[in-house]
Amino acid sequence: MGEVYFRKRDFTAAASHFERAYAMEPKALYLAALAWTLYMDPQRKAEMPRAKQMMADAIKADPNCDRAHYQL
């Protein structure tokens, strides 16, 4: 659902879904998706450094996470 909301540019709902997914199953893919959502949200530009760090953390957690590499 996070992807659906992201495509609709409803970044708040998308972030909520990605946070929930990551809490249930801490996969690098979900962390990278959450980071990208924070990065793309114009209301959360102040969190850009945090988003970049989250993407780097996703790569550390799973060096094969294509999404994290691409977004970073």
CHARMM-style PDB file with segment names, atoms N, HN, CA, C and O in Angstrom:
ATOM      1  N   MET     1       0.823  -1.204   0.000  1.00  0.00      PROA
ATOM      2  CA  MET     1       0.000   0.000   0.000  1.00  0.00      PROA
ATOM      3  C   MET     1       0.864   1.264   0.000  1.00  0.00      PROA
ATOM      4  O   MET     1       0.459   2.298  -0.531  1.00  0.00      PROA
ATOM      5  N   GLY     2       2.038   1.176   0.589  1.00  0.00      PROA
ATOM      6  HN  GLY     2       2.367   0.336   1.021  1.00  0.00      PROA
ATOM      7  CA  GLY     2       2.922   2.332   0.601  1.00  0.00      PROA
ATOM      8  C   GLY     2       3.246   2.811  -0.796  1.00  0.00      PROA
ATOM      9  O   GLY     2       3.288   4.016  -1.046  1.00  0.00      PROA
ATOM     10  N   GLU     3       3.478   1.880  -1.711  1.00  0.00      PROA
ATOM     11  HN  GLU     3       3.444   0.902  -1.507  1.00  0.00      PROA
ATOM     12  CA  GLU     3       3.777   2.234  -3.102  1.00  0.00      PROA
ATOM     13  C   GLU     3       2.588   2.932  -3.756  1.00  0.00      PROA
ATOM     14  O   GLU     3       2.765   3.886  -4.514  1.00  0.00      PROA
ATOM     15  N   VAL     4       1.386   2.459  -3.465  1.00  0.00      PROA
ATOM     16  HN  VAL     4       1.243   1.685  -2.849  1.00  0.00      PROA
ATOM     17  CA  VAL     4       0.186   3.067  -4.043  1.00  0.00      PROA
ATOM     18  C   VAL     4       0.060   4.511  -3.585  1.00  0.00      PROA
ATOM     19  O   VAL     4      -0.163   5.407  -4.400  1.00  0.00      PROA
ATOM     20  N   TYR     5       0.200   4.736  -2.297  1.00  0.00      PROA
ATOM     21  HN  TYR     5       0.380   4.008  -1.635  1.00  0.00      PROA
ATOM     22  CA  TYR     5       0.107   6.095  -1.776  1.00  0.00      PROA
ATOM     23  C   TYR     5       1.251   6.968  -2.268  1.00  0.00      PROA
ATOM     24  O   TYR     5       1.062   8.159  -2.513  1.00  0.00      PROA
ATOM     25  N   PHE     6       2.429   6.388  -2.413  1.00  0.00      PROA
ATOM     26  HN  PHE     6       2.583   5.420  -2.214  1.00  0.00      PROA
ATOM     27  CA  PHE     6       3.560   7.150  -2.920  1.00  0.00      PROA
ATOM     28  C   PHE     6       3.270   7.649  -4.337  1.00  0.00      PROA
ATOM     29  O   PHE     6       3.530   8.810  -4.654  1.00  0.00      PROA
ATOM     30  N   ARG     7       2.735   6.778  -5.182  1.00  0.00      PROA
ATOM     31  HN  ARG     7       2.523   5.835  -4.924  1.00  0.00      PROA
ATOM     32  CA  ARG     7       2.412   7.168  -6.567  1.00  0.00      PROA
ATOM     33  C   ARG     7       1.338   8.246  -6.605  1.00  0.00      PROA
ATOM     34  O   ARG     7       1.306   9.063  -7.525  1.00  0.00      PROA
ATOM     35  N   LYS     8       0.465   8.249  -5.613  1.00  0.00      PROA
ATOM     36  HN  LYS     8       0.491   7.586  -4.865  1.00  0.00      PROA
ATOM     37  CA  LYS     8      -0.573   9.285  -5.524  1.00  0.00      PROA
ATOM     38  C   LYS     8      -0.024  10.565  -4.901  1.00  0.00      PROA
ATOM     39  O   LYS     8      -0.733  11.565  -4.786  1.00  0.00      PROA
ATOM     40  N   ARG     9       1.235  10.525  -4.504  1.00  0.00      PROA
ATOM     41  HN  ARG     9       1.811   9.713  -4.598  1.00  0.00      PROA
ATOM     42  CA  ARG     9       1.930  11.639  -3.852  1.00  0.00      PROA
ATOM     43  C   ARG     9       1.331  11.964  -2.478  1.00  0.00      PROA
ATOM     44  O   ARG     9       1.399  13.103  -2.015  1.00  0.00      PROA
ATOM     45  N   ASP    10       0.747  10.951  -1.838  1.00  0.00      PROA
ATOM     46  HN  ASP    10       0.693  10.026  -2.214  1.00  0.00      PROA
ATOM     47  CA  ASP    10       0.273  11.076  -0.459  1.00  0.00      PROA
ATOM     48  C   ASP    10       1.405  10.528   0.415  1.00  0.00      PROA
ATOM     49  O   ASP    10       1.365   9.388   0.879  1.00  0.00      PROA
ATOM     50  N   PHE    11       2.398  11.367   0.618  1.00  0.00      PROA
ATOM     51  HN  PHE    11       2.430  12.292   0.241  1.00  0.00      PROA
ATOM     52  CA  PHE    11       3.618  10.925   1.286  1.00  0.00      PROA
ATOM     53  C   PHE    11       3.406  10.572   2.746  1.00  0.00      PROA
ATOM     54  O   PHE    11       4.093   9.697   3.273  1.00  0.00      PROA
ATOM     55  N   THR    12       2.474  11.231   3.406  1.00  0.00      PROA
ATOM     56  HN  THR    12       1.916  11.941   2.978  1.00  0.00      PROA
ATOM     57  CA  THR    12       2.207  10.931   4.811  1.00  0.00      PROA
ATOM     58  C   THR    12       1.665   9.513   4.962  1.00  0.00      PROA
ATOM     59  O   THR    12       2.129   8.756   5.814  1.00  0.00      PROA
ATOM     60  N   ALA    13       0.688   9.155   4.140  1.00  0.00      PROA
ATOM     61  HN  ALA    13       0.311   9.770   3.448  1.00  0.00      PROA
ATOM     62  CA  ALA    13       0.120   7.804   4.200  1.00  0.00      PROA
ATOM     63  C   ALA    13       1.160   6.771   3.769  1.00  0.00      PROA
ATOM     64  O   ALA    13       1.252   5.697   4.363  1.00  0.00      PROA
ATOM     65  N   ALA    14       1.935   7.091   2.745  1.00  0.00      PROA
ATOM     66  HN  ALA    14       1.860   7.963   2.262  1.00  0.00      PROA
ATOM     67  CA  ALA    14       2.966   6.161   2.271  1.00  0.00      PROA
ATOM     68  C   ALA    14       3.985   5.896   3.371  1.00  0.00      PROA
ATOM     69  O   ALA    14       4.343   4.746   3.628  1.00  0.00      PROA
ATOM     70  N   ALA    15       4.451   6.956   4.018  1.00  0.00      PROA
ATOM     71  HN  ALA    15       4.160   7.890   3.810  1.00  0.00      PROA
ATOM     72  CA  ALA    15       5.435   6.798   5.092  1.00  0.00      PROA
ATOM     73  C   ALA    15       4.867   5.940   6.217  1.00  0.00      PROA
ATOM     74  O   ALA    15       5.569   5.097   6.776  1.00  0.00      PROA
ATOM     75  N   SER    16       3.612   6.153   6.544  1.00  0.00      PROA
ATOM     76  HN  SER    16       3.042   6.838   6.089  1.00  0.00      PROA
ATOM     77  CA  SER    16       2.974   5.369   7.597  1.00  0.00      PROA
ATOM     78  C   SER    16       2.972   3.876   7.243  1.00  0.00      PROA
ATOM     79  O   SER    16       3.259   3.034   8.094  1.00  0.00      PROA
ATOM     80  N   HSD    17       2.653   3.560   6.011  1.00  0.00      PROA
ATOM     81  HN  HSD    17       2.419   4.245   5.320  1.00  0.00      PROA
ATOM     82  CA  HSD    17       2.636   2.156   5.583  1.00  0.00      PROA
ATOM     83  C   HSD    17       4.038   1.552   5.569  1.00  0.00      PROA
ATOM     84  O   HSD    17       4.225   0.411   5.991  1.00  0.00      PROA
ATOM     85  N   PHE    18       5.016   2.305   5.089  1.00  0.00      PROA
ATOM     86  HN  PHE    18       4.864   3.232   4.746  1.00  0.00      PROA
ATOM     87  CA  PHE    18       6.379   1.791   5.072  1.00  0.00      PROA
ATOM     88  C   PHE    18       6.939   1.619   6.491  1.00  0.00      PROA
ATOM     89  O   PHE    18       7.668   0.665   6.760  1.00  0.00      PROA
ATOM     90  N   GLU    19       6.598   2.540   7.391  1.00  0.00      PROA
ATOM     91  HN  GLU    19       6.006   3.315   7.172  1.00  0.00      PROA
ATOM     92  CA  GLU    19       7.032   2.412   8.786  1.00  0.00      PROA
ATOM     93  C   GLU    19       6.439   1.154   9.417  1.00  0.00      PROA
ATOM     94  O   GLU    19       7.127   0.419  10.125  1.00  0.00      PROA
ATOM     95  N   ARG    20       5.164   0.920   9.152  1.00  0.00      PROA
ATOM     96  HN  ARG    20       4.605   1.518   8.577  1.00  0.00      PROA
ATOM     97  CA  ARG    20       4.497  -0.263   9.688  1.00  0.00      PROA
ATOM     98  C   ARG    20       5.113  -1.546   9.117  1.00  0.00      PROA
ATOM     99  O   ARG    20       5.339  -2.514   9.844  1.00  0.00      PROA
ATOM    100  N   ALA    21       5.380  -1.539   7.813  1.00  0.00      PROA
ATOM    101  HN  ALA    21       5.197  -0.753   7.223  1.00  0.00      PROA
ATOM    102  CA  ALA    21       5.980  -2.716   7.175  1.00  0.00      PROA
ATOM    103  C   ALA    21       7.360  -2.992   7.760  1.00  0.00      PROA
ATOM    104  O   ALA    21       7.706  -4.144   8.025  1.00  0.00      PROA
ATOM    105  N   TYR    22       8.150  -1.933   7.962  1.00  0.00      PROA
ATOM    106  HN  TYR    22       7.869  -0.998   7.747  1.00  0.00      PROA
ATOM    107  CA  TYR    22       9.498  -2.104   8.512  1.00  0.00      PROA
ATOM    108  C   TYR    22       9.447  -2.574   9.964  1.00  0.00      PROA
ATOM    109  O   TYR    22      10.295  -3.358  10.392  1.00  0.00      PROA
ATOM    110  N   ALA    23       8.463  -2.101  10.720  1.00  0.00      PROA
ATOM    111  HN  ALA    23       7.775  -1.464  10.372  1.00  0.00      PROA
ATOM    112  CA  ALA    23       8.321  -2.533  12.116  1.00  0.00      PROA
ATOM    113  C   ALA    23       7.950  -4.009  12.197  1.00  0.00      PROA
ATOM    114  O   ALA    23       8.407  -4.720  13.091  1.00  0.00      PROA
ATOM    115  N   MET    24       7.120  -4.469  11.260  1.00  0.00      PROA
ATOM    116  HN  MET    24       6.748  -3.891  10.533  1.00  0.00      PROA
ATOM    117  CA  MET    24       6.694  -5.868  11.268  1.00  0.00      PROA
ATOM    118  C   MET    24       7.791  -6.798  10.764  1.00  0.00      PROA
ATOM    119  O   MET    24       7.962  -7.906  11.273  1.00  0.00      PROA
ATOM    120  N   GLU    25       8.529  -6.338   9.762  1.00  0.00      PROA
ATOM    121  HN  GLU    25       8.390  -5.438   9.349  1.00  0.00      PROA
ATOM    122  CA  GLU    25       9.596  -7.148   9.179  1.00  0.00      PROA
ATOM    123  C   GLU    25      10.713  -6.204   8.732  1.00  0.00      PROA
ATOM    124  O   GLU    25      10.621  -5.612   7.656  1.00  0.00      PROA
ATOM    125  N   PRO    26      11.757  -6.055   9.533  1.00  0.00      PROA
ATOM    126  CA  PRO    26      12.795  -5.063   9.237  1.00  0.00      PROA
ATOM    127  C   PRO    26      13.682  -5.426   8.030  1.00  0.00      PROA
ATOM    128  O   PRO    26      14.825  -5.858   8.182  1.00  0.00      PROA
ATOM    129  N   LYS    27      13.123  -5.239   6.854  1.00  0.00      PROA
ATOM    130  HN  LYS    27      12.195  -4.888   6.731  1.00  0.00      PROA
ATOM    131  CA  LYS    27      13.860  -5.478   5.612  1.00  0.00      PROA
ATOM    132  C   LYS    27      14.453  -4.164   5.110  1.00  0.00      PROA
ATOM    133  O   LYS    27      13.870  -3.095   5.286  1.00  0.00      PROA
ATOM    134  N   ALA    28      15.606  -4.266   4.492  1.00  0.00      PROA
ATOM    135  HN  ALA    28      16.080  -5.135   4.349  1.00  0.00      PROA
ATOM    136  CA  ALA    28      16.256  -3.087   3.932  1.00  0.00      PROA
ATOM    137  C   ALA    28      15.370  -2.420   2.884  1.00  0.00      PROA
ATOM    138  O   ALA    28      15.378  -1.196   2.751  1.00  0.00      PROA
ATOM    139  N   LEU    29      14.619  -3.204   2.154  1.00  0.00      PROA
ATOM    140  HN  LEU    29      14.612  -4.199   2.262  1.00  0.00      PROA
ATOM    141  CA  LEU    29      13.730  -2.675   1.120  1.00  0.00      PROA
ATOM    142  C   LEU    29      12.708  -1.701   1.713  1.00  0.00      PROA
ATOM    143  O   LEU    29      12.457  -0.640   1.140  1.00  0.00      PROA
ATOM    144  N   TYR    30      12.126  -2.055   2.843  1.00  0.00      PROA
ATOM    145  HN  TYR    30      12.329  -2.916   3.308  1.00  0.00      PROA
ATOM    146  CA  TYR    30      11.132  -1.186   3.477  1.00  0.00      PROA
ATOM    147  C   TYR    30      11.781   0.080   4.037  1.00  0.00      PROA
ATOM    148  O   TYR    30      11.200   1.164   3.972  1.00  0.00      PROA
ATOM    149  N   LEU    31      12.972  -0.064   4.580  1.00  0.00      PROA
ATOM    150  HN  LEU    31      13.443  -0.944   4.633  1.00  0.00      PROA
ATOM    151  CA  LEU    31      13.683   1.095   5.102  1.00  0.00      PROA
ATOM    152  C   LEU    31      14.047   2.050   3.968  1.00  0.00      PROA
ATOM    153  O   LEU    31      13.913   3.265   4.110  1.00  0.00      PROA
ATOM    154  N   ALA    32      14.503   1.505   2.850  1.00  0.00      PROA
ATOM    155  HN  ALA    32      14.612   0.518   2.734  1.00  0.00      PROA
ATOM    156  CA  ALA    32      14.841   2.337   1.697  1.00  0.00      PROA
ATOM    157  C   ALA    32      13.600   3.034   1.143  1.00  0.00      PROA
ATOM    158  O   ALA    32      13.665   4.200   0.754  1.00  0.00      PROA
ATOM    159  N   ALA    33      12.481   2.332   1.106  1.00  0.00      PROA
ATOM    160  HN  ALA    33      12.428   1.385   1.422  1.00  0.00      PROA
ATOM    161  CA  ALA    33      11.236   2.932   0.619  1.00  0.00      PROA
ATOM    162  C   ALA    33      10.784   4.062   1.540  1.00  0.00      PROA
ATOM    163  O   ALA    33      10.342   5.112   1.073  1.00  0.00      PROA
ATOM    164  N   LEU    34      10.896   3.847   2.831  1.00  0.00      PROA
ATOM    165  HN  LEU    34      11.255   2.995   3.211  1.00  0.00      PROA
ATOM    166  CA  LEU    34      10.545   4.894   3.790  1.00  0.00      PROA
ATOM    167  C   LEU    34      11.463   6.096   3.611  1.00  0.00      PROA
ATOM    168  O   LEU    34      10.999   7.236   3.602  1.00  0.00      PROA
ATOM    169  N   ALA    35      12.741   5.851   3.471  1.00  0.00      PROA
ATOM    170  HN  ALA    35      13.118   4.925   3.478  1.00  0.00      PROA
ATOM    171  CA  ALA    35      13.699   6.940   3.292  1.00  0.00      PROA
ATOM    172  C   ALA    35      13.391   7.742   2.035  1.00  0.00      PROA
ATOM    173  O   ALA    35      13.444   8.971   2.054  1.00  0.00      PROA
ATOM    174  N   TRP    36      13.070   7.057   0.948  1.00  0.00      PROA
ATOM    175  HN  TRP    36      13.026   6.058   0.932  1.00  0.00      PROA
ATOM    176  CA  TRP    36      12.763   7.742  -0.302  1.00  0.00      PROA
ATOM    177  C   TRP    36      11.482   8.570  -0.171  1.00  0.00      PROA
ATOM    178  O   TRP    36      11.375   9.657  -0.738  1.00  0.00      PROA
ATOM    179  N   THR    37      10.524   8.049   0.576  1.00  0.00      PROA
ATOM    180  HN  THR    37      10.611   7.166   1.037  1.00  0.00      PROA
ATOM    181  CA  THR    37       9.282   8.785   0.802  1.00  0.00      PROA
ATOM    182  C   THR    37       9.562  10.066   1.581  1.00  0.00      PROA
ATOM    183  O   THR    37       9.028  11.124   1.246  1.00  0.00      PROA
ATOM    184  N   LEU    38      10.388   9.980   2.611  1.00  0.00      PROA
ATOM    185  HN  LEU    38      10.822   9.121   2.883  1.00  0.00      PROA
ATOM    186  CA  LEU    38      10.751  11.170   3.382  1.00  0.00      PROA
ATOM    187  C   LEU    38      11.496  12.170   2.506  1.00  0.00      PROA
ATOM    188  O   LEU    38      11.259  13.375   2.581  1.00  0.00      PROA
ATOM    189  N   TYR    39      12.389  11.663   1.684  1.00  0.00      PROA
ATOM    190  HN  TYR    39      12.582  10.684   1.622  1.00  0.00      PROA
ATOM    191  CA  TYR    39      13.203  12.508   0.813  1.00  0.00      PROA
ATOM    192  C   TYR    39      12.339  13.256  -0.208  1.00  0.00      PROA
ATOM    193  O   TYR    39      12.597  14.424  -0.500  1.00  0.00      PROA
ATOM    194  N   MET    40      11.329  12.597  -0.743  1.00  0.00      PROA
ATOM    195  HN  MET    40      11.119  11.648  -0.506  1.00  0.00      PROA
ATOM    196  CA  MET    40      10.500  13.177  -1.796  1.00  0.00      PROA
ATOM    197  C   MET    40       9.377  14.079  -1.266  1.00  0.00      PROA
ATOM    198  O   MET    40       8.798  14.850  -2.031  1.00  0.00      PROA
ATOM    199  N   ASP    41       9.070  13.991   0.008  1.00  0.00      PROA
ATOM    200  HN  ASP    41       9.541  13.365   0.629  1.00  0.00      PROA
ATOM    201  CA  ASP    41       7.983  14.774   0.595  1.00  0.00      PROA
ATOM    202  C   ASP    41       8.414  16.236   0.750  1.00  0.00      PROA
ATOM    203  O   ASP    41       9.329  16.525   1.521  1.00  0.00      PROA
ATOM    204  N   PRO    42       7.771  17.159   0.030  1.00  0.00      PROA
ATOM    205  CA  PRO    42       8.178  18.564   0.126  1.00  0.00      PROA
ATOM    206  C   PRO    42       7.967  19.165   1.520  1.00  0.00      PROA
ATOM    207  O   PRO    42       8.600  20.161   1.871  1.00  0.00      PROA
ATOM    208  N   GLN    43       7.087  18.564   2.304  1.00  0.00      PROA
ATOM    209  HN  GLN    43       6.573  17.755   2.019  1.00  0.00      PROA
ATOM    210  CA  GLN    43       6.828  19.061   3.651  1.00  0.00      PROA
ATOM    211  C   GLN    43       7.914  18.625   4.643  1.00  0.00      PROA
ATOM    212  O   GLN    43       7.982  19.144   5.756  1.00  0.00      PROA
ATOM    213  N   ARG    44       8.756  17.678   4.242  1.00  0.00      PROA
ATOM    214  HN  ARG    44       8.701  17.255   3.337  1.00  0.00      PROA
ATOM    215  CA  ARG    44       9.748  17.121   5.165  1.00  0.00      PROA
ATOM    216  C   ARG    44      11.173  17.314   4.655  1.00  0.00      PROA
ATOM    217  O   ARG    44      12.040  16.480   4.917  1.00  0.00      PROA
ATOM    218  N   LYS    45      11.423  18.391   3.940  1.00  0.00      PROA
ATOM    219  HN  LYS    45      10.719  19.069   3.728  1.00  0.00      PROA
ATOM    220  CA  LYS    45      12.755  18.635   3.379  1.00  0.00      PROA
ATOM    221  C   LYS    45      13.815  18.746   4.476  1.00  0.00      PROA
ATOM    222  O   LYS    45      14.987  18.465   4.227  1.00  0.00      PROA
ATOM    223  N   ALA    46      13.428  19.142   5.657  1.00  0.00      PROA
ATOM    224  HN  ALA    46      12.475  19.370   5.859  1.00  0.00      PROA
ATOM    225  CA  ALA    46      14.381  19.252   6.766  1.00  0.00      PROA
ATOM    226  C   ALA    46      14.909  17.874   7.182  1.00  0.00      PROA
ATOM    227  O   ALA    46      15.955  17.777   7.825  1.00  0.00      PROA
ATOM    228  N   GLU    47      14.189  16.817   6.816  1.00  0.00      PROA
ATOM    229  HN  GLU    47      13.340  16.896   6.294  1.00  0.00      PROA
ATOM    230  CA  GLU    47      14.596  15.463   7.181  1.00  0.00      PROA
ATOM    231  C   GLU    47      15.456  14.792   6.108  1.00  0.00      PROA
ATOM    232  O   GLU    47      15.701  13.588   6.178  1.00  0.00      PROA
ATOM    233  N   MET    48      15.908  15.551   5.130  1.00  0.00      PROA
ATOM    234  HN  MET    48      15.709  16.529   5.073  1.00  0.00      PROA
ATOM    235  CA  MET    48      16.708  14.990   4.048  1.00  0.00      PROA
ATOM    236  C   MET    48      17.973  14.276   4.549  1.00  0.00      PROA
ATOM    237  O   MET    48      18.259  13.173   4.082  1.00  0.00      PROA
ATOM    238  N   PRO    49      18.737  14.859   5.479  1.00  0.00      PROA
ATOM    239  CA  PRO    49      19.913  14.128   5.978  1.00  0.00      PROA
ATOM    240  C   PRO    49      19.550  12.800   6.649  1.00  0.00      PROA
ATOM    241  O   PRO    49      20.263  11.806   6.511  1.00  0.00      PROA
ATOM    242  N   ARG    50      18.438  12.804   7.370  1.00  0.00      PROA
ATOM    243  HN  ARG    50      17.859  13.611   7.481  1.00  0.00      PROA
ATOM    244  CA  ARG    50      17.968  11.563   8.010  1.00  0.00      PROA
ATOM    245  C   ARG    50      17.603  10.526   6.950  1.00  0.00      PROA
ATOM    246  O   ARG    50      17.914   9.344   7.102  1.00  0.00      PROA
ATOM    247  N   ALA    51      16.950  10.964   5.886  1.00  0.00      PROA
ATOM    248  HN  ALA    51      16.698  11.924   5.763  1.00  0.00      PROA
ATOM    249  CA  ALA    51      16.567  10.046   4.807  1.00  0.00      PROA
ATOM    250  C   ALA    51      17.803   9.441   4.150  1.00  0.00      PROA
ATOM    251  O   ALA    51      17.837   8.243   3.869  1.00  0.00      PROA
ATOM    252  N   LYS    52      18.808  10.260   3.908  1.00  0.00      PROA
ATOM    253  HN  LYS    52      18.781  11.233   4.136  1.00  0.00      PROA
ATOM    254  CA  LYS    52      20.052   9.752   3.300  1.00  0.00      PROA
ATOM    255  C   LYS    52      20.728   8.743   4.220  1.00  0.00      PROA
ATOM    256  O   LYS    52      21.265   7.739   3.753  1.00  0.00      PROA
ATOM    257  N   GLN    53      20.704   9.004   5.521  1.00  0.00      PROA
ATOM    258  HN  GLN    53      20.267   9.820   5.900  1.00  0.00      PROA
ATOM    259  CA  GLN    53      21.294   8.069   6.474  1.00  0.00      PROA
ATOM    260  C   GLN    53      20.521   6.763   6.499  1.00  0.00      PROA
ATOM    261  O   GLN    53      21.116   5.691   6.606  1.00  0.00      PROA
ATOM    262  N   MET    54      19.200   6.843   6.400  1.00  0.00      PROA
ATOM    263  HN  MET    54      18.717   7.714   6.314  1.00  0.00      PROA
ATOM    264  CA  MET    54      18.377   5.638   6.377  1.00  0.00      PROA
ATOM    265  C   MET    54      18.694   4.792   5.143  1.00  0.00      PROA
ATOM    266  O   MET    54      18.730   3.564   5.222  1.00  0.00      PROA
ATOM    267  N   MET    55      18.924   5.449   4.005  1.00  0.00      PROA
ATOM    268  HN  MET    55      18.895   6.447   3.941  1.00  0.00      PROA
ATOM    269  CA  MET    55      19.291   4.715   2.794  1.00  0.00      PROA
ATOM    270  C   MET    55      20.643   4.021   2.966  1.00  0.00      PROA
ATOM    271  O   MET    55      20.825   2.877   2.551  1.00  0.00      PROA
ATOM    272  N   ALA    56      21.582   4.728   3.581  1.00  0.00      PROA
ATOM    273  HN  ALA    56      21.435   5.658   3.918  1.00  0.00      PROA
ATOM    274  CA  ALA    56      22.893   4.129   3.853  1.00  0.00      PROA
ATOM    275  C   ALA    56      22.756   2.954   4.820  1.00  0.00      PROA
ATOM    276  O   ALA    56      23.435   1.939   4.666  1.00  0.00      PROA
ATOM    277  N   ASP    57      21.887   3.090   5.808  1.00  0.00      PROA
ATOM    278  HN  ASP    57      21.336   3.915   5.933  1.00  0.00      PROA
ATOM    279  CA  ASP    57      21.641   1.998   6.756  1.00  0.00      PROA
ATOM    280  C   ASP    57      21.021   0.789   6.053  1.00  0.00      PROA
ATOM    281  O   ASP    57      21.326  -0.358   6.381  1.00  0.00      PROA
ATOM    282  N   ALA    58      20.150   1.059   5.085  1.00  0.00      PROA
ATOM    283  HN  ALA    58      19.902   1.991   4.818  1.00  0.00      PROA
ATOM    284  CA  ALA    58      19.539  -0.030   4.323  1.00  0.00      PROA
ATOM    285  C   ALA    58      20.606  -0.796   3.542  1.00  0.00      PROA
ATOM    286  O   ALA    58      20.554  -2.023   3.454  1.00  0.00      PROA
ATOM    287  N   ILE    59      21.566  -0.075   2.978  1.00  0.00      PROA
ATOM    288  HN  ILE    59      21.608   0.921   3.050  1.00  0.00      PROA
ATOM    289  CA  ILE    59      22.658  -0.727   2.238  1.00  0.00      PROA
ATOM    290  C   ILE    59      23.525  -1.547   3.181  1.00  0.00      PROA
ATOM    291  O   ILE    59      23.963  -2.643   2.832  1.00  0.00      PROA
ATOM    292  N   LYS    60      23.775  -1.020   4.376  1.00  0.00      PROA
ATOM    293  HN  LYS    60      23.420  -0.129   4.660  1.00  0.00      PROA
ATOM    294  CA  LYS    60      24.563  -1.773   5.359  1.00  0.00      PROA
ATOM    295  C   LYS    60      23.826  -3.049   5.770  1.00  0.00      PROA
ATOM    296  O   LYS    60      24.440  -4.103   5.934  1.00  0.00      PROA
ATOM    297  N   ALA    61      22.514  -2.944   5.933  1.00  0.00      PROA
ATOM    298  HN  ALA    61      22.016  -2.087   5.800  1.00  0.00      PROA
ATOM    299  CA  ALA    61      21.718  -4.104   6.345  1.00  0.00      PROA
ATOM    300  C   ALA    61      21.649  -5.154   5.243  1.00  0.00      PROA
ATOM    301  O   ALA    61      21.665  -6.354   5.519  1.00  0.00      PROA
ATOM    302  N   ASP    62      21.571  -4.703   4.003  1.00  0.00      PROA
ATOM    303  HN  ASP    62      21.558  -3.728   3.778  1.00  0.00      PROA
ATOM    304  CA  ASP    62      21.496  -5.619   2.861  1.00  0.00      PROA
ATOM    305  C   ASP    62      22.257  -5.002   1.688  1.00  0.00      PROA
ATOM    306  O   ASP    62      21.699  -4.192   0.948  1.00  0.00      PROA
ATOM    307  N   PRO    63      23.509  -5.373   1.514  1.00  0.00      PROA
ATOM    308  CA  PRO    63      24.313  -4.805   0.420  1.00  0.00      PROA
ATOM    309  C   PRO    63      23.746  -5.091  -0.968  1.00  0.00      PROA
ATOM    310  O   PRO    63      24.165  -4.469  -1.944  1.00  0.00      PROA
ATOM    311  N   ASN    64      22.810  -6.013  -1.069  1.00  0.00      PROA
ATOM    312  HN  ASN    64      22.470  -6.518  -0.276  1.00  0.00      PROA
ATOM    313  CA  ASN    64      22.207  -6.346  -2.356  1.00  0.00      PROA
ATOM    314  C   ASN    64      20.871  -5.643  -2.591  1.00  0.00      PROA
ATOM    315  O   ASN    64      20.163  -5.972  -3.542  1.00  0.00      PROA
ATOM    316  N   CYS    65      20.523  -4.696  -1.753  1.00  0.00      PROA
ATOM    317  HN  CYS    65      21.098  -4.428  -0.980  1.00  0.00      PROA
ATOM    318  CA  CYS    65      19.257  -3.976  -1.895  1.00  0.00      PROA
ATOM    319  C   CYS    65      19.387  -2.966  -3.034  1.00  0.00      PROA
ATOM    320  O   CYS    65      19.944  -1.881  -2.865  1.00  0.00      PROA
ATOM    321  N   ASP    66      18.863  -3.347  -4.190  1.00  0.00      PROA
ATOM    322  HN  ASP    66      18.411  -4.228  -4.327  1.00  0.00      PROA
ATOM    323  CA  ASP    66      18.963  -2.500  -5.372  1.00  0.00      PROA
ATOM    324  C   ASP    66      18.303  -1.134  -5.186  1.00  0.00      PROA
ATOM    325  O   ASP    66      18.830  -0.110  -5.623  1.00  0.00      PROA
ATOM    326  N   ARG    67      17.163  -1.136  -4.543  1.00  0.00      PROA
ATOM    327  HN  ARG    67      16.735  -1.968  -4.188  1.00  0.00      PROA
ATOM    328  CA  ARG    67      16.426   0.107  -4.342  1.00  0.00      PROA
ATOM    329  C   ARG    67      17.250   1.127  -3.542  1.00  0.00      PROA
ATOM    330  O   ARG    67      17.302   2.307  -3.892  1.00  0.00      PROA
ATOM    331  N   ALA    68      17.878   0.666  -2.487  1.00  0.00      PROA
ATOM    332  HN  ALA    68      17.836  -0.292  -2.203  1.00  0.00      PROA
ATOM    333  CA  ALA    68      18.681   1.574  -1.656  1.00  0.00      PROA
ATOM    334  C   ALA    68      19.864   2.128  -2.448  1.00  0.00      PROA
ATOM    335  O   ALA    68      20.173   3.315  -2.349  1.00  0.00      PROA
ATOM    336  N   HSD    69      20.521   1.285  -3.227  1.00  0.00      PROA
ATOM    337  HN  HSD    69      20.271   0.320  -3.308  1.00  0.00      PROA
ATOM    338  CA  HSD    69      21.652   1.735  -4.045  1.00  0.00      PROA
ATOM    339  C   HSD    69      21.182   2.774  -5.069  1.00  0.00      PROA
ATOM    340  O   HSD    69      21.817   3.814  -5.243  1.00  0.00      PROA
ATOM    341  N   TYR    70      20.089   2.488  -5.731  1.00  0.00      PROA
ATOM    342  HN  TYR    70      19.573   1.643  -5.590  1.00  0.00      PROA
ATOM    343  CA  TYR    70      19.573   3.378  -6.766  1.00  0.00      PROA
ATOM    344  C   TYR    70      19.185   4.739  -6.175  1.00  0.00      PROA
ATOM    345  O   TYR    70      19.538   5.780  -6.730  1.00  0.00      PROA
ATOM    346  N   GLN    71      18.471   4.728  -5.068  1.00  0.00      PROA
ATOM    347  HN  GLN    71      18.185   3.883  -4.618  1.00  0.00      PROA
ATOM    348  CA  GLN    71      17.986   5.959  -4.471  1.00  0.00      PROA
ATOM    349  C   GLN    71      19.100   6.779  -3.842  1.00  0.00      PROA
ATOM    350  O   GLN    71      19.053   8.009  -3.859  1.00  0.00      PROA
ATOM    351  N   LEU    72      20.081   6.119  -3.299  1.00  0.00      PROA
ATOM    352  HN  LEU    72      20.119   5.119  -3.285  1.00  0.00      PROA
ATOM    353  CA  LEU    72      21.176   6.849  -2.654  1.00  0.00      PROA
ATOM    354  C   LEU    72      22.013   7.538  -3.697  1.00  0.00      PROA
ATOM    355  OT1 LEU    72      22.989   8.209  -3.360  1.00  0.00      PROA
TER     356      LEU     72
END
